[in-house]
Amino acid sequence: MATEEEQFLQDYAPREYPSVALTVDLVVFAVKASTLHAAFVRRGGHPFKGALALPGGFVGPDEDALTAAWRELQEETGLELGAHRGHVEQLATYSSPGRDPRMRVVSVAHLALLATDGSALPALNPGTDTAAAQWLPVYEVLANETLAFDHRAILTAALDRLAGKIEYTLTAARLLPEEFTLYQLRQVYQAVWNTDKLDAGNFTRKMTGALRDTGRKVLRDKGAPAALFTVRDEYLSPPMMRPV
């Protein structure tokens, strides 16, 4: 004989309730040539056909949001996060009733930081449902482009999260190889904050207490070889305040 709860579940009718679809969107940041870039796609179909958008898509019935995020990123851009040094965290949930013209869609947005040496970005290849996939400078996109859905709000939130976190943590180092120079780290800060006003001497004094000198050096185009560091302490005390 069925228990009370088992009988309740047998009689339960999900179709009597409004349907809500679940999607994921990804903001993938990387730095090249002292400029913060993000991965974007051109939508290949309606709605917003041809518009610039963040990578993402629907969560499958047997997936959690993070698994779907990794899958959608690879399918839409060819970028496999597991093949690179990177960091992924959940950003926020977007649930405005009118955010998708097709139906009620709730999106779980993720922030991904991809490590580079600052000289090149991984190649992106569009998937079957995207017309193009490309890295674009974040601040130029925000100034000049119209984005599909509510992706401008998601991109802005991701940028604000990153710009704020690097004030008091070494999150900026996640955009670099495991070993890096102070010059490379300063370039990341300048890229994220969109500034060239970080004094090199003051930056070095602020950072060295949270870094570990590896004892190794790397040759530079000009000047003496530069010391290589790794992160020793995730938190900065006192914080590194962004220029105004």
Order of alpha helices (4+ residues) and beta strands (2+ residues): alpha-beta-beta-beta-beta-alpha-beta-beta-beta-alpha-alpha-alpha-alpha-beta-beta
